[in-house]
Amino acid sequence: MALNVLWLQSGGCGGCSMSLLCADTTDFQGHLRDAGVNLLWHPSLSMESGDELLDLLDDVLEGRTRLDALCVEGSLLRGPNGTGRFHMLAGTQLPMIDWVRRLSARAKHVVAVGSCAAWGGITAGGDNPTDACGLQYEDDHPGGLLGAAFRSASGLPVINIAGCPTHPSWVIDTLMALAADSFGADELDPLNRPRFYADQLVHHGCTRNEYYEFKASAEKPSDLGCMMEHMGCKGTQVHADCNTRLWNGEGSCTRGGYACIACTEPGFQEPGHPFHETPKLAGIPIGLPTDMPKAWFVALASLSKSATPKRVKQNAVADHLVVKPAVRKTRLK
């Protein structure tokens, strides 16, 4: 039996849907179908609109159409003054947050697609005039629109496929697992993100790892060196598999010369400093690699820098390989 998926877009840019279209397949609809996923409706990918959509929503609420997964993209806009009237679902005279609450009560699974739907994200930044929040979180605080105690009919909390935007495979793999009835509570990390990508770090597989090991750091955006020390990269702390599950088969932020800004993490939109700068205390980055004591990092960094090969040191502050690896005997020992 196919997994019936209803996809709604709330307060956001639609970037997760745009990313989804970059899934590694030549037949997007066929890919979903073969994975056992039946897309009941999506605001950009479905032909139905107007009364056709309203009839579908009514069928879901009345139990005539089974709703296996409610996917929400974008943050939930509760303003002004808790009315939700900043975002009305056209033709219904009802706020989107009302529809999401009612449909969540009917869904077997509720899925937050993207960091806006998970934590509030970019839309909740600054003074947050729209009172935007996530489905079950406000940044890293449980609650959100549905409340910390919410559980869908499956017994699971909201599944937070966090990212800005999400990798298409994070979304499709989650839906495939739900369709196969092989996704349980053990597959969620402490922030209810799917473990298959959230148990990794962006640092894993980074092509700049040799520069990181020797603490040979980039000093400007075009440099090849590690971007942790000066350029704001948080890849050693951020949960995602971006450098082992490449985007469009070949890219990632760090491979494109951009620092990881922690887009899968709550509160990433307001780090308290420019994204391209690393905050430091006494010359030491405040954000250190996950699980690494500061004293160890300082000692290892000092040792690594003293042992940095000339090749690595010069290449780190260049936009191309200035010094190539030396060619030695081929009978390596």
C-alpha positions in Angstrom: 0.0 0.0 0.0 1.5 3.3 -1.1 2.3 6.0 1.4 -0.2 8.9 1.0 1.7 12.1 1.3 0.2 15.6 1.6 2.7 18.5 1.3 1.8 22.0 2.5 4.0 25.1 2.3 3.9 27.6 5.0 6.2 30.6 5.9 9.3 30.1 3.8 11.0 30.4 0.4 10.1 27.1 -1.1 13.7 26.2 -1.4 13.3 22.7 0.0 10.8 21.9 -2.8 13.3 23.4 -5.4 16.0 21.2 -3.9 13.8 18.1 -4.0 13.5 18.5 -7.8 17.3 18.0 -8.0 16.9 14.4 -6.8 19.2 12.0 -8.5 16.7 10.6 -11.0 15.6 11.2 -14.5 12.0 10.4 -13.6 11.0 12.2 -10.4 7.3 11.1 -10.3 8.4 7.5 -11.2 11.0 7.6 -8.5 8.4 8.4 -5.9 6.0 5.8 -7.3 8.6 3.0 -7.3 9.5 4.0 -3.7 5.9 3.4 -2.7 5.1 7.1 -2.2 1.8 8.5 -3.5 1.9 12.3 -3.5 -1.7 13.3 -2.8 -0.9 17.0 -3.3 2.0 19.4 -3.5 1.4 23.2 -4.2 4.0 23.3 -7.0 4.0 19.7 -8.4 0.3 18.9 -8.5 -2.2 19.9 -11.1 -5.2 20.2 -8.7 -6.0 23.6 -7.2 -8.9 25.5 -5.7 -12.0 23.5 -5.0 -10.2 20.3 -5.9 -7.7 20.8 -3.1 -10.4 21.8 -0.7 -12.3 18.6 -1.5 -9.2 16.6 -0.9 -8.6 18.3 2.5 -12.2 17.6 3.5 -11.8 14.0 2.5 -8.8 13.7 4.7 -10.4 15.3 7.7 -13.5 13.2 7.3 -11.5 10.0 7.0 -12.4 9.2 3.4 -8.8 9.6 2.3 -6.0 8.1 4.3 -3.2 10.5 5.3 0.0 8.6 6.0 2.4 11.6 6.0 1.8 15.3 6.4 4.8 17.1 5.1 5.1 20.8 6.1 7.7 23.1 4.5 8.3 26.5 5.9 7.7 27.9 9.4 4.3 28.3 11.0 3.2 31.9 11.3 1.2 32.4 14.5 0.9 36.2 14.2 -0.7 38.6 14.7 -1.5 38.0 18.3 -1.8 34.2 17.9 -4.5 34.4 15.3 -2.4 33.0 12.4 -4.0 35.4 10.0 -0.6 36.5 8.5 -1.0 33.3 6.5 -4.4 32.2 5.3 -5.0 29.2 3.1 -6.7 30.7 0.1 -10.4 30.0 -0.3 -10.9 28.7 3.2 -10.9 31.8 5.4 -8.8 29.8 7.9 -5.2 30.3 8.9 -2.6 27.8 7.7 -1.8 27.0 11.3 -5.4 25.8 11.9 -5.2 23.5 8.9 -1.8 22.1 10.1 -3.2 21.4 13.5 -6.3 19.6 12.2 -4.4 17.6 9.6 -1.7 16.6 12.0 -4.4 15.0 14.2 -5.3 12.8 11.2 -1.8 12.0 10.0 0.0 8.8 10.7 3.3 10.7 10.5 4.1 14.4 10.6 7.2 15.6 8.8 9.0 19.0 9.0 10.8 19.5 5.8 13.6 22.0 6.3 14.9 24.0 9.2 12.0 26.6 9.0 9.4 23.9 9.6 11.7 22.2 12.2 12.9 25.1 14.3 11.5 28.3 12.8 14.6 29.0 10.8 15.3 32.1 8.7 11.7 33.2 9.0 11.9 33.4 12.8 15.0 35.5 12.7 15.4 39.0 14.0 12.4 40.5 15.9 10.2 37.7 14.4 7.3 40.0 13.6 5.2 37.1 12.2 5.7 35.0 15.4 7.1 32.2 13.3 8.0 28.8 14.9 8.6 25.2 14.0 6.1 22.4 14.1 7.4 21.1 17.5 10.4 23.4 18.3 11.2 27.1 18.6 14.9 27.0 17.8 16.2 24.3 20.3 13.3 24.6 22.7 10.6 22.0 22.5 7.1 23.4 21.9 6.4 25.1 18.6 2.9 25.0 17.0 2.0 21.4 18.0 3.5 21.4 21.5 6.3 19.2 23.0 3.9 16.4 23.9 2.5 16.0 20.4 2.7 12.5 18.9 1.3 11.5 15.5 -0.9 8.4 15.1 2.3 6.3 14.7 3.4 7.4 18.2 6.3 9.4 16.8 7.0 13.1 17.4 7.4 15.4 14.4 10.2 14.0 12.2 12.6 17.0 11.6 14.3 16.7 8.3 16.3 19.9 9.0 18.4 21.7 6.5 18.3 25.0 4.6 17.6 23.6 2.1 17.2 19.9 2.7 19.2 17.5 0.6 16.7 15.8 -1.7 17.8 12.3 -0.6 17.2 13.2 3.1 13.5 13.8 2.2 13.1 10.9 -0.2 14.9 8.4 2.0 12.8 9.3 4.9 9.6 8.9 2.9 10.8 5.6 1.6 11.5 4.3 5.1 8.0 5.4 6.2 6.5 3.7 3.2 8.4 0.5 4.1 7.2 0.8 7.7 10.8 0.6 8.8 11.2 4.0 10.5 10.8 4.0 14.3 11.8 6.1 17.3 15.3 4.6 17.3 15.9 6.2 13.9 15.6 9.7 15.4 18.4 11.6 17.1 17.9 13.8 20.2 16.4 16.6 18.1 14.2 14.2 16.2 16.3 14.3 13.0 16.7 11.1 11.0 19.9 9.5 12.2 20.9 8.3 8.7 22.2 11.7 8.0 22.2 13.4 11.4 24.6 11.0 13.0 27.3 12.3 10.6 29.3 15.5 10.7 29.8 17.8 7.8 33.5 17.5 8.6 33.3 13.8 7.5 34.6 13.5 4.0 35.5 17.2 3.7 38.1 17.6 0.9 39.9 20.2 3.1 40.7 17.7 5.9 44.4 17.6 5.3 44.5 21.4 5.8 42.4 20.9 9.0 44.8 18.3 10.3 47.7 20.6 10.0 45.7 23.7 11.0 46.6 25.3 7.7 43.9 27.8 7.4 42.2 29.8 4.6 42.5 33.6 5.0 40.1 34.6 2.2 37.1 33.0 0.4 39.1 31.7 -2.6 41.8 29.9 -0.5 42.0 26.1 -0.4 42.8 25.9 3.3 40.6 24.9 6.2 37.9 27.5 6.9 37.3 26.7 10.6 40.0 29.0 12.1 39.2 32.2 10.2 36.3 31.8 7.8 33.4 30.8 10.1 33.1 27.1 9.1 31.2 25.0 11.7 31.6 21.7 9.8 33.3 20.0 12.8 30.2 20.6 14.9 27.3 20.3 12.5 25.2 17.1 12.1 24.8 16.3 8.4 26.4 14.1 5.7 26.9 16.9 3.1 30.4 15.8 2.2 29.7 12.1 1.8 26.2 12.5 0.3 27.1 15.1 -2.3 24.6 17.6 -3.8 23.8 17.0 -7.4 26.3 14.1 -7.2 29.4 16.3 -6.9 29.1 19.3 -4.6 28.8 20.6 -1.1 29.2 24.0 0.6 32.8 23.5 1.6 33.7 22.0 -1.8 32.3 25.2 -3.4 34.4 27.4 -1.2 31.7 28.3 1.3 31.9 27.7 5.1 29.4 25.5 6.7 26.9 27.8 8.5 25.2 25.0 10.5 21.9 25.1 8.5 20.7 21.8 10.0 21.0 23.1 13.6 18.5 25.1 15.6 19.3 28.8 15.7 21.7 28.8 12.8 20.1 31.9 11.3 21.4 34.1 14.1 24.9 33.0 15.1 25.7 36.3 16.7 28.5 37.1 14.3 28.9 37.3 10.5 28.6 33.9 8.9 32.0 34.2 7.3 33.9 35.0 10.5 35.0 32.7 13.3 34.5 34.1 16.8 37.5 33.6 19.0 38.5 34.0 22.6 42.2 34.8 23.2 42.8 33.8 19.6 41.1 30.4 20.0 37.9 29.6 18.1 34.9 29.5 20.5 33.2 26.7 18.5 35.5 23.7 18.8 35.1 20.2 17.2 32.3 18.1 18.8 33.4 16.3 21.9 36.9 17.8 21.9 38.2 19.4 25.2 39.7 22.9 24.6 43.1 22.0 26.1 43.5 19.1 23.7 42.6 21.2 20.8 45.1 23.9 21.7 47.9 21.4 22.2 47.1 19.5 19.0 46.7 22.7 17.0 50.1 24.0 18.2 51.8 20.7 17.4 50.1 20.4 14.0 51.1 24.0 12.9 54.7 23.3 13.9 54.7 20.2 11.7 52.8 21.7 8.7 54.6 20.7 5.4 55.6 23.6 3.2 53.3 22.3 0.5 50.2 22.4 2.7 51.1 25.8 4.2 51.5 27.5 0.8 48.5 25.8 -0.8 46.2 26.7 2.1 46.3 30.4 1.2 46.1 30.0 -2.6 43.2 29.3 -4.9 45.0 26.5 -6.7 47.7 24.0 -6.0 50.9 26.0 -5.9 53.1 23.1 -4.6 52.3 19.6 -5.8 52.7 16.5 -3.7 56.3 15.2 -4.1 56.7 12.1 -6.2 58.7 9.4 -4.4 59.4 5.8 -5.1 56.3 3.9 -6.1 57.2 0.9 -3.9 55.7 2.5 -0.8 56.3 0.9 2.5 
